[in-house]
Amino acid sequence: METDYRAKSIVSKLGADSKVVGVLNIVLGVINCLTISGIISGVIMIITGMKAKEAGDHFQNYSAFSDEAEEYRALESLGKYFRWMKISIIVSLVVIAVLVIISLMTGSMMKPRSHPYDYSL
């Protein structure tokens, strides 16, 4: 009996934490979409937030009603959340790599200074 209560408590907390992470992801995604360069990552963050919030709802339903179908839906939603997070991280790393390459290329195109304290272009 005690183990069942502890397990439900843990699952309920997992659901609450998933919902908070989902809402925060959605808010940060909306803020990210306010910039032109952040639209792609912002949309991905919004999608991941929706998946985390959905998983949280299912986990809380499972802890309240002990419905096996809710447990399956919760795990499925959590899997989708992790899949979208993986995509988000990969897209972020690619964007960072492209920006580093562009900054290195534009930095190498500048003419060298004739004097170390000469800051004119």
Stockholm file with secondary structure:
# STOCKHOLM 1.0

chainA/1-121         METDYRAKSIVSKLGADSKVVGVLNIVLGVINCLTISGIISGVIMIITGMKAKEAGDHFQNYSAFSDEAEEYRALESLGKYFRWMKISIIVSLVVIAVLVIISLMTGSMMKPRSHPYDYSL
#=GR chainA/1-121 SS CHHHHHHHHHHHHHHHHHHHHHHHHHHHHHHHTTSSTTHHHHHHHHHHHHHHHHHHHHHHHHHHHCCHHHHHHHHHHHHHHHHHHHHHHHHHHHHHHHHHHHHHHHHHTSCCCSSTTCCCC
#=GC SS_cons         CHHHHHHHHHHHHHHHHHHHHHHHHHHHHHHHTTSSTTHHHHHHHHHHHHHHHHHHHHHHHHHHHCCHHHHHHHHHHHHHHHHHHHHHHHHHHHHHHHHHHHHHHHHHTSCCCSSTTCCCC
//
